[in-house]
């Protein structure tokens, strides 16, 4: 898997991702402590509002950001967004009011919403071979999982030396190092073929491609399954461990580590598995596992007293982590084979935005429903969401899934970038309008 790091451009971008993730992990711990410092017992409401702000800006800004930025400016924009995130993190220790936290979080997450899809769309341009790209996706998944395991431990170690305000400085340093690595990376030369379309038209085009492609409609449904299982872990681990199992902070970390270990194990195996097994089969199997584990947890909860114990929770969290990695890791492969290079940024932005809509659905079910009616009811609601996602994915993603699907774009103008890219890939007779389009774009 690590042989893809021989590519210097990918190696730099992967290192940038790691530093940014470490910074984000430190900010997560520091933000929780800051919320408690400002709001006391109402800290949960503050964090919930901050999380809602994050999701809203992710859903609304991601598609437009990819449509606005031309390829030639990607490096400059990515560096600027990293510096904006660094500045927002530096200001957080000086806030004295909760509304100031919300403003800075909105600024930081807006920059992340613009940064992430642009960053993700660069990787398939750098790693053209699908096997290499699959390895890169698995490495990226491992980086996320390691961050969830190591950042709390690093934060705990730093808090023995500094106050939690100092963690925001570590966050800022992470983003600055990310910007420096992006600056040192050689970006691929990508021709801007966006034509005369405006940014909103390009953003809508990314959504249209996504929602009109059967495999991507399946991916969206599977995002719903991943959000159902992931939200249970991310929102309710502390509730289960502290409230039900009467554990402490260390036990909370163990439970989260179990989820991360399961996810990392699958992420390391996926490159070899996907060489032999189709993405559809792997992802539907992961979705089935996610549904089965959620149903098993609900059954254990409403069964005999004392059925929920460490011998249930730890294996369940490992299995949920395995299913989660199987659902989210191959997604980039589906996006890559569903669009031409000119449309990739818009497609990654659409995935980024639509997947967070799924989390907006799942988070309240896991948190609000769990707090008001109890965890068994919340898990039952998540089972329903995951089951609907699995059924929709199975029906919308055809078993015979060719690399390219017959499609029509009769509503597009003759010199639209799609025709030109199609002509380059398939020859001059692929569409009856292509030759005229090519002559208009490149006379002679």
C-alpha positions, 0 to 999 in steps of 0.5 A: 500500500505504501508504495504509492508514497513514492510519487512525490506529489501524492506524498506531499499531499498525504503529509499535508492531510496528516498534519491538517488532521492532527490539527483538527483532532487537537481542535476537537478536544480543545473545543469541547473544553472551551465549550465547558469553560464558557457554558458549563453544563450547557456545553453539550448544546454549544457543541451540538450547535457548532456541529450543526453549523459545520454540517450546514456550511459543508452542505451549502458551500462545497458544491459552489467552491469547486465550481468557482475555482479554476484548475490553474488557481487550485494550489493558491486557493488551497494554501489560502484556505489552510491559512484561513483555518490557521488564523481562525484556530489562533483566535479561538483561545481569545473568545469570551462569548459563545456567539464568538465561538460560533462565528469562528467555527463557521469561518473555520468549517467554511474554509474546510468545506471549500478545501476538502473537495478540491483536495480530494479531486486532485488525487485521481489526477496525480495517480492515474492508475486505479490500483494506485488510487485505491491504495491512496484511498485506503491510506487516506482512510487509515490517516483518518482512523489514526487521527481519531486514535492518536489525537486524543492521546496527543492532546492528553499528553500536551495538557500535562504541559499547557492549558487547553488554549495551547491546543489551538496553537497546535491546530494552527501549526498543523494547518500552516504545515499543510499549507507549506506542503501544498506549496511544495507540491507539483500540481498536474496540468489540468486544462480549464474546459469549463466553457462559458458556464457560470459557477452555479451552473457548474455546481448544478452540473456536478449534482446532476451527474451525481444523481443521474449516475446509477452507481452514484445514486447507490453510493448516496444511499450507502452514505446513509448507511455509513452515517447511521452506524457512524453517528451511533459511535461518534455521538453515543459512545460516551453515553454508553460507556459512562451512563450504561457501563459506568466507565471513565474517560479511559474506557471511552477512549478504548471504545473509540479505539475499537471502532478505529481498529476495525476500520483500519483493519479493513482499510489495509485489506481493501486494495487487495480485495478490490482487485478481485471483488467488485466495489458493489459487492464489497460495499453492499456486504459492508452495508449488510454488516452495518445493518446486522450489527445495529439490529443486534445491538437493538435486540440486546438492548431490549432483551434481558437486563444486563445484556449490554456489557463490554463483551457486547460493545467492544466487538460491536464497535469493531464490527461497526468500524469494519463496516464503516471503512468498507462503505466509505473507502471505495467511494472515490473509485466510483466518483473517478470512473463516473466523470471526465477529468474536467468534471471531477472537482464538481463531482467530489464537491457533490459527494461531499455535500450530499454525504453530509446531508446524510449525517444531518439526518443521522446525527439528530436521530442518534443524539436528540432521539437518544436523549429524549426517548432512550438509546433503544429507540434511537438505535431502532431509528438508525436501523430503519435509516440504514435498512432504507439505505441498503435497499435503495443502494441494492435497487439503484446500483445495477449488478452489471455496472460497466465502466461507462454507461450509455447516456444522453446530453442532448440539452448541452450545447455543441461545444460543451466540454463534455463533447470535447472530452468524449471525442478525445477518449472515443474518437471523432465519430462518437457524437455527431456534433463533436467535430464542429465543436472541436473546430470551434474550440481549436480552429484548423 
